[in-house]
């Protein structure tokens, strides 16, 4: 497993463990107790590190290359999944995926940004940066779910909407704005979960829901720390300071009443135990759907609008 720079103490302990296991395997010395002590030390060290992560370190964890992406969650949560393609206007955007999933007998429309698990797939998925047709596809699928009275679950994981000139020419800003506007009015339960990066309008374009959750080691902000640093300090060298100032962690977002809850991750991040992470997210989704389904749909829409109108400080 690839370790991040602040996980160096864990790397040193794992190196010691590997050497001890080699000695034990050779059979010359019985060091079973030493091996057990090292394993326990690795667990406690990892817990200590992850209990005290800085905002920038959480950004690093959210970008870990082995972290589960949208399709990993969908394929492991669903008993069956049928992906749907195209916006019925331009083309199919591979950075935005979606379709019908069956979870314990419950039909759910899943939508989310997909980054790709290797270099070739990241290029194919455009690094999770959707074009206008991606957001229009997402809206088409939400309306389909509304038509059949089925809940919508969105997985947010993007460094932002694609900023290319061709995307702007095809109406990137309008597509995102249209999604935000329509998601307020869609008459079916909507659950949004930030599973990695939640940057700018690219994230909120599928982020308006009755319940908005963040995984413990994710971030949600109007701008990435590096971009904020380049604007305020004219350099990327102040990304740590920018991450602190942006208040972008799950704890910050929850304390500011911008999200509805934080989903805990296994110690060391979602990538250290994906199966446990899938189980936690699945339970959260099913419990939330049960809760939201008890509310009449018109009241659900009114509460959704009211919740977002309460955010921020403004004066008329």
N, C-alpha and C positions, 0 to 999 in steps of 0.2 A: 504493500500500500504506500502511495506517495504521501510523504509528510510535509507539512508547511514549515516555514522557517522558525516560527515560534514553538514548534513541536520538537525541537532539537533534543531536549532532555528525554523524550520518549524514544527517539532514534538511538540514543546512547544506551538506554536500557534494553532495547530490542537487540542491539548488537551483542550486548553481554549475554542475553538470553540465548541467542543463536550459538554463541561459543560454548555456553554451558550445555546446551542440548547436544552439541557435537561430541563433547567429552563424555556425556552420559551414554550416547549411542556407541561410542568406542568401547564402553564397558570396563574401562580401567579404574574409574572412581565413581562411587555412588554419591551424586550431588542432587538427588531428588528434592531435598529441602531447599537448596539454593535456587533451583528452577522455580519452585512454587513461590518462593519469596520474591523473585524477580517478576513473575507474572502479576503478583499482587501489587508490587511497586509500580508496574506499568499502568495498571488500572487506576490506582490512587493518584499518580502523577497526571494522567490524562484528565481525571476529574478536576484536579486542582487547576490545571491550565484552562479548561473550558468553563469553569465557574468564574473565571476572572478575565475573560476576553475583552479586549478593547473594541470599539466600534469598527476600526479598520481591520482587525483580525477577524471579526465576524463577516466582513465583506470578503475577505480571503477565503473563509470557509464556504461561503455561499457560491464561490466560483470554483471550488475544488473539482478537478476534472473527473473524479470518480463518483461525484455526487449524482444521485438518481435524477433523471429528467422526466418530463411530462409523460412520455410514452411508457417509461418504466413503471410509473405509478399506475397508469391506466391498465397496462397489461397484467400487473400483479394484483390489482384491486378487483378487476372485473372477472366474472366467470366467463363472459363472452364479450367481445368488442367488435363493432363494425365501423371502420373509419369511413367518413364521408368527405368528398373532395369538391373543390371549386366554389367560386362566388357567383356563378351563373352570369358573369359579365366579362371578366378579363381572362383569368386562369386560376389554377390551383396554387396557392402559396404554401410551400413546404415548411415555412417557419411557423405556421399556425396549423395545428392539427385538431381534429375533433370528430366526434361520432357517438353512436349509441353504445352504451355499456350496460351490462346486466350485473348487478351487485346484490347477492342474496335475494334474488327475486324482484329487485327494484330496478326499473329502467331509468337510466340517468343519461343526460346529454353531457359528455365531457368535452371541454375545449381547453387548449393551452398552447403556449409557445414551446417549441422543441429545438434545442440547441444542436444536438448531434454528439455522438460518443467518441468520435475520432476526427482527425483532420479532414478526411474526405467527406464525412457526413456533416461536419460543421459547415463546410462550404455549401453542401447541398441544402442544408437547413438555413443558410444565411446567418449563422450564429444566433439564431433565435430572434432575429430582427425582422418583423413582419412588414410587408408592403401593404398598401391600401386594400388590395384584394384579400389579404389575410384577415383584416378586421371586418370586411364585408362578408367573408365566408363565416366568421364567428357569429355575426349578427344573423345571418341566414339560418344557422343551426339553432340559435337561441329562439328564433321565431318558430322554428319547427317544433322545438320542445314545448313552447307555449301552446301551439296548436293542439298537441296531444296531451297537455296537462302534466308534463313530466319535468322534474327538477333539473337545473343546470349547475354543473360544477366546473369552475375555471381554475386552471393551474397557471400561475404567473411566474415566468422565469425569462426575463429579457433585459439586455443592456440598453434597450430603447427601440422605438420604431425605426425602420430603415430610413436613413437621412439622405439617400441618393436623389439626384435631380429627377430621375424618372418616377420615383415614388411621389415626389411633390407634384409633378406634372399630372399624375393620376389622382391627386386629391388626398394625400396622406392626412393632412390636418382635418379635412372635412370628414373622412372616414372614421377617425378616432372620435371626433366631436359627435358624430351621428351615433356611434356606439354608446357613448356616455349618456346621451339624451334618451335613446331607446331603452337602454338597460334599466333606467328608472321606471319605465312604464310596462315592462314585460310582465305579464300576469302568470308567473310561475315562480317557485322558490329559486333563488340564485345564491350559490355559495362560492366565494372566491378564496383561493389559498395561494399565498406567495411561497413557492418552494425553493427559490433561489434568489435571483436578482429581480427587483421590482423598480425599474427605472422609468421615470418620466411618463409621458402620455402613452408610450408603448405598453406600459403596465396597466394604467387606469383604463385603457381602451377595452379591457375585459375585466375590470376591477370594481365595477359597481354592483354590489350584492346586498342581500339581506344580512348575511354574515360574511365578514372578511377576516380571515385568519392569516397569521404568519408562522412559518416554522421558526423554531428558536434561533437558528443561525442564518437568518436571511436579512435582507434590507429592502427598504421601500422609501423612495425619495424622488423629488422632482429632477434630480441630477446626480450623476455618479460623482464620487469623491474626486477622481482625477480631473474631470471636467470642471468641477467647482474650483479646484485648486488652480487650474490653468487660467480661469477667469479672474479670480480674486488675487492670486499671487503671481500670475504670469508664468507659472511653472507647475509641473506635476509633483514637485518635491514635497509639497505641503498637503498631500492627499490624506495623511493621518489626521492633521488638524481639521481638514475639511470634513472628514467622516465624523469627528467629534461634534463639530458645529452643526451639521445637518440633522442630528437627532434621528438617524435613519434605522436604528435597530428595532427589533420587535418590542423590547421593553419600552423604548421611547415612544413608539407609535401607540402602544396600548395605554401608556400613562397620559398621552395627549388625546385619548379617546378617538383615534383615527382608525383603529381596528377593533374587532370584537373579541379577540382571544389569541393566545399564543399556543401553538402545538409543540410540545416538548420533543426533542430529538434524543436518540441514543447518545450516551457519553462519547464525545469525540466527533460528533456530527452524523448526519444521515448516512454518509458513505461508509461508515464503520460497521453498520448493521442495517442494510437496506430492508431486509425482511421485517424487522421490528418496526421500521419507519412506515412501511406499507400498511402494516396492521394498525398502527396508531392513526394514520390518516383515514383509513377505511372506517374505523370506528367513529372518528370525528364526523365524517360525512354522513353516515347512517344515523347517528344520534341527532345531528343538526337537521337533517331532512324530516325526521320524526317530529322534532320540535316545531319546525316551520309549517309542516303540513296541518298542524292543529289550528293555524290561523287562517281565516278567510282570505282569499287571494287579493281582494280589493283592499283589505286592511293591511295586507303585507306590502302592497305597492305604496300605500300612504306612509307606512312606517319607514320604508326604504327611502322615500323622498325626504321625509322629515329628518332622518338620521344624518344624511349628507348635508342638508341645509343647516344643521346645527354646528357643523365643523367650521373652524376658523373664526376670525374676528372681522366684522365688516360693519359699515354704517350706511344707512340709506339717507 
